Amino acid sequence: MSETEPSVLCNLITTILYLIPLTVALLVIPFKLISDTRRKSKTIGFFHPYCNAGGGGERVLWAAIRTMQKKYPNHKYYVYSGDTDATKEQILLKARQRFGIELDPTNIEFIYLK
């Protein structure tokens, strides 16, 4: 064995030892980022001071939320409203009766503002 063979072998082993963690990192990290992104909940907020009034602006609000619910069913929707005299159920019932817009109540929450 010549003197150059051990150094070539040592360089080869060192290179392999550096490449293994790098390869693992390049293969595992992207999948972890994708799965973390999928697990994070998405939230969308709407501000409408009088969402229970029953006018044209309210129709636009409910149509927008329903469209979003169809496209993004796993998102959470928050409506910031000043209608403190009505419950979530009453507001959604009025939207259905007045405009014929059926909303999924499981992912809508109301934040009542004073």
C-alpha positions, 0 to 999 in steps of 0.5 A: 500500500502506498502512502497516497492510498490511505489519504484517498481512502480517508478523503472518500470516507470523510466525503461519504460521512458529510454526504449522508446527513446532507442527503437525509436533510434534503430528503426529509426537510421538504416533506416535514415543511409540507406536512407542517403547512397542511396541519396549520389551520387557516383562518379568514376574518370578515368585518361587518358591523351589522351582519344581521341587518338583511340588506344588500351588503349582508347578502354580499358578505354571506355569498362571499363566506359561502363561496369561501366555504366551498373552496376552502372547507377546512378553513375557519371563518370569523365574522366581526360584528356589532350585532350583539343582540343576535346569536350565531344561530339566529344570524345564520338562520336569517341569512338562509331565510332572507337570501337562500344562502346555506352556510356551514355553521361548524367553521363560522364563529362570531366575534361581537364588538361593542 
